[in-house]
Amino acid sequence: MSTLKKQVKIVGKGIHSGAPVSMIIKPSRKVGIFFQRMDMSDSIPMRATYDNVGETKMRNTTIGDITGAHVQTVEHLMAALFLAGIDSAIIEIDGPETPILDGSAAEFYNDFIAAGVTGRVCKKIVVRRTVIAHAAELRRDMCWITRLKWWIINTVSGRKSNGYVKLSPNDKDALEITATLIYPEKIIGNQTYSYTFDGTKKSISDFVKNIARARTFGKYSEWEYLKSHGMARGADETNVIALNNRGDGTLNNTIWPDEFVRHKIIDALGDMYTSGGFVVGKLESFKGSHALNNLVLKKLFSDAANYDIIESK
């Protein structure tokens, strides 16, 4: 078990709700990451695991019951907890969404390291058989109205919904991630980035230096549509890379030309941590999404022959 040496308080606003939110990450003697809604009198701690993901449709990962107690946009926080080596924490939050901060995982991670962590212990989930989740599978489970909206959005944007996320065995004691984005917007185009986490200081340093500050992104012309549907009400140039309407530039500066795909590494790490441990294997994300990340974990755990669990000592 590994937890914080002292509690960490983080305040900000939700990227979708736009509402102010306060969050306290507390040390815990119980293994697992748990969220608790302090603004709801009947809320109980919600475990941040793949089988407790209530929704992934709003371009984020939501823990809990979307019609009741839930917490949205947990992926950046989860990635920071994983990289900091924290597998035990109670997260008290006074709203339905974590603070977006600057749109990356860097501030979360820095706050955890500043508070101190009691060791680095985490159970390993070793992939033994390949599992793959396709975007077409997600569409089959949608009602016809949602499927129509999906088709309209992708037709207008020029993006093809042919993505997949695959987990397969490797011969390393590591999680090897390769993410690929293909966007019609010239500023993004075709981008691929690879990252390997093996728990060493070198791999952690690589994340901090080259990935942690990568921010979420979106097209400026889509903001009004998203806001009218309850999304991106807290998005602005301080927490989102804003693509211009032509798609050939951004309204604010990027840290790296391929910051877009680097951010997908953060999303993947955060979503994989809802496995409850350190996934050991190869993760290939081709035009991936939070929904595909969640589906591939469900497939992995659907058959005990797909994986081995090595408990921490």
N, C-alpha and C positions, 0 to 999 in steps of 0.2 A: 504494500500500500504506500502511496506517495501523495502528499497533500501540501497545502500552503503552510508556511510557518506563522503567518498572520493573515487576517482577512483583508480583502482588497475591495474598495468601493469605486465604482465607475458610473458616471452620469453622462447623459447625452440625449439623443433623440432617436426615435425609430425611423428607419429609412422609408418604410411604407406608411405608417400611421402619421409620422411627423410629430408625434406627441413626446413630451419630455419623459425620460425614464431614468430610474435610479436602480442600480444593481449592486448587491454585495456578494462577493464570492468568499465563502467561509471554509476554513479547514474542516475536515470531516474524518471520523474514524471508521466510517462505513464505506466500503469500496463501491465506487460508482460516481458518476456525475448526475446530480439531481437539481431540477429547477422547482422553485415554489413561488407561486403568485401571492405576494403579500397584500395585494389590494383586493383579494377575494377571501372572504371569511372561511369558506369551506374547502379551500385549496389544500391539497396534500402534495408532498414532494413527487415530482414526475421524473422518472429515470430517462436519461438522454440516450436511448438506444434505438436501433433501426426499427424494431417492432413497436415502438411507441411514437413513431413519426406520423403525425396526423395529416400533414399535407405538404406537398412540394410544388404546388401549382403557381404560387406567387413568387416564382424566381428565388425561392429560399427554402430552407428546411425548417419545419415547424414541429416542435415536440408537444405532445398532448392532444387533447380533443379539440378540434377546431371550433366546435359548437359550444365548448365549455372552457375549462382551464387549459391554456396553451401558451407557448412562448415561440414567437417567430424569429427567423433570421439568426439561428444559433451557430451557423457553420463557421464563421470567422472566429468566434469565441472558442468553439470546439477544436479548431485547428491549433489555436494558441495554447490551449490546455494540453493537447497532445504533445506539441513540441516542447513545452515546459516540463513534461513528464508527470503531470498531475492526473491521477486516476481516481481521486476521491475528493469531492467538494459538494457543498450545498450552495446553490445559487439562489439567493432571495431577490426577487424582482417585483417592482410595483406597477408593472404594465405588461401588455401582451407581446412585447418585442424588445430584443436586446438593443443597446445603443449601437448605432452604426459607426460612430466616431469618424475616422477619416476614410472609411470604406475598405480598410485592410485588416490584417491581423496583428500589425506591429505594435499598436498601443496596448492591446490586451497582453501580448507576450511580454513586453517590457515591464508592465505593471506586475505580472506574476514573478518575473525574475527579481525585480526590486524587493518584493515581499519575501522572497526566499521559498525554496521548495525542499521538503524533507526527503531527499533521495530521488531516485529515478527507477521506479518499479512499475511494471505493467505486464499483464498477461499477454501472451502471443497467440494469435490465431493464424495458423500456418495453412495456406491454401494447398490442397492436395489434388483437386480436380478442377479443370477449367469450367467457369460459368460465365455466361454472357447475357446481357440485357439489351434488347433492341428497342428503338423508339416506336417501331410498329406495334410492339406489345402494349405500350402505353396507350396508343390510340384505340386499340381494340377494347380496352376497358373503359373508355369514355362514353358518356351519353352522346347522342347524335348532335345535340346543340353545341357541346364542348368540342366535339370533333370538327364541326363546321367552323367554329371560331378559330381553331388551330389551323385549319386549311386556309382561311382568309388571311390570318396574320402572316403565315409563311408565304402565301402568294404575293401579298403586298410587299413584304420585306425582301423577297427573292431568296430566302433561306430554305434549304431542303431539310426535311425532318427525317434524315436517314442515319442518325447517330447511334452509337452503341457504347457500352462500357463493359469491359471484359476483365475478369480476374483469373489469373492462371498461376501455376506453381513456378518457382524459380529455385536456383541452387544457391541462393544467398540468404543470409539472415537479415533481410531487408525488405522494405516496401519500395519497389521501383515503379515510378509513375511516369507515363508519357501521355501528355494531353495535346490534342489537336483541335484547333478552331478553323472553320472555313466560313467566312462571311463575305457577302457581296460588297460590303463597304470597303473601299480602297484602303482606308487607314488600318484595317485589320487584315483583310485578305485571308491568306493561308498561313497560320502560325502553329508551330509545334515546339513544345518545351518538355524536357525530361528532368526529373529530380529523384534522387535516391536517398531514403532515410534509413539509417541503420543504427541509430542511437548514439553514434559517436559525436564527439565535439565538432568534428569536421562537417558532418552532415547537418548538424544544428546551425553551425556558423553559415553554411551555404544557404540555408533557409532564411536566416536573419538578414543576410547581406543581399540576397538575390530574389527573394520571393515575398517575404513578410509584408513589405510596403506596397505590394501590388493591389490596386483598388478595383472595386467593382466598376462596371461601365454600362452605358446605355446611350441610345440615340436621343438627342434633344427633341426631335419631332415626335417621339413616342411618349414624352412625359405627360402631356395633357391627357392623352388616352388612358395612361396608367393611373393618373391621379383620379380620373373620373370613375375608375373601377377599384378605388380604394388602395392603390399601390403608388409608391414613389412620392408620397406627399411630403416626405422629409428629405428628398433628394435635392442636392444642389452641387455647385462646383467645388465645394469643400470635401465632399465625400463620394463623388462619382466622376469618372472620366466621361465627359459629355461629348459625344460625337456630333459634329455639325450636321445640318440637314442634307448636305451633299454626300456625306460619308467619306470625304477625302481628308478630313482633319478633325481636330478636337477644339473645344472652346476653352479648355485648360490644358496645361502641359502634362505630358506623360513622363514618367521616370525612365522607362525603357520603351523602345518602339514596340516590343512584344509584351508590354505590361498586361494586355488583355488575357493572353493565354497563361501567363504566370499567375494571374489571379485564379484561374481555373485549378491550379495546383492547390491553392489554399482551400477552395471549395471541396476538392476531392479529399484532402487530408481531414477536413472537418467532418465530412459525411462518413468517411471510413472509420472515424473514431466512434461513431454510433454503434460500431460492432461491439464495443465494450473493451477493446484492447488494441494491440499493435498488430495490424494485418501484415503478414509476411507473404509476399508474392509479387507478381507483376500486375499492375493496373494500367490498362490501356483505355483512355477516354477519347473517343472520336466524336466530336461535336456533342460531348456529354452534357448532363444536366443533373440537378439534385434528384429528380425523379428516377433517372437511370442509376445513379449511385445507390439509391435506396433499394431499387429493384434487384440490383446485382447482389446486394447483401442478403436480401430475402432468399434469393436463389442459392447463395452459398450455404446458408444455414438451414435450407430445406432438407438437406441430406447429410447425415453425420459423416458419410464417406468423403464429403467434399473438403473437409478440414480437420485439423488437429488443434487442440487447445493445450498450450503449455502454460501452466499456472506459475505466477511469480513466486519466488521463494522468500 
